[in-house]
């Protein structure tokens, strides 16, 4: 990749913090595309491991260093520097699939297209043997509003036209974890056009240190709390369409029910009351749904006990 190209077509932004273990693989996945019309911006939040040594091995990178207010503030810094007409976001622990950039070329020839969504591959690291693909997302028939509410926005499987951020705004740094979902919800509500590409774009790495895929209880708690703040903000809007209101409420109800059941199982009264109140505040039928879940759980326990007694 040459650093002498004056007008890159694609800008890739990678935020990182103590990412020495995987960062080189992310950078190499961009270099593998062998495109001279690509610039790669790495925004480091003040790493204390060997991340800066890894970065130094790649002089073509554009590097922004120094403390930030989280991943979305870092991405906004990268956006401010980006010169490409097309923007991709690549996490330091993920990588682009081979041919990712070629997959979006045709789609962006239409100047009205504001975003392109491709396939996302999820692989486990480390795997028992080799590399383990555990799931694959296909964008076929994708409904952006559903992805941004009750689904997963697949943020890193997207490429965006740079002008989209001018039209709907940058990422909101007030969110620490859910800023990508909030941005995609804004995109969905804007009604601006996007297309899909049936080619793999991003390969998500599932590992213990991953912010969203680690499965750690306190991380999920933080995600849900941000989702509650986000859904409350949107449900207060008078201009929200009936369908958007229904899907946002549905997402909120589902997560508060999950967290309430979890708190009940752990006999955590404070969190249980919090999620009961949060769910009921936006969905008057929430208590009924909680009772249904409780009844289903009790029925399952009874069946399990009967089965165990039958075996003995």
Secondary structure, DSSP 4 states (H G I P E B T S, - for coil): --S--SS-SEEEEEEESS-TTTHHHHHHHHHTT--TTEEEEEEE----SSHHHHHHT-TT-EEEES--SSHHHHHHHHHHH---SEEEE--TT-EEPTTHHHHHHTGGGSTT--EEEEEEEEEESS-SSS-EEEEEE--TT--HHHHHHTS---GGGEEEEHHHHHHH----TT-SSSHHHHHHHHHHHHT--EEEEEEEEEEEEE-TT-TTTS--HHHHHHHHHHHHHHHHHHHT-TT--HHHHHHHHHHHHHHHHHHHHHHHHTT-HHHHHHHHHHHHHH-TTHHHHHHHHHHHHHHHHHHHHHHHHHH-
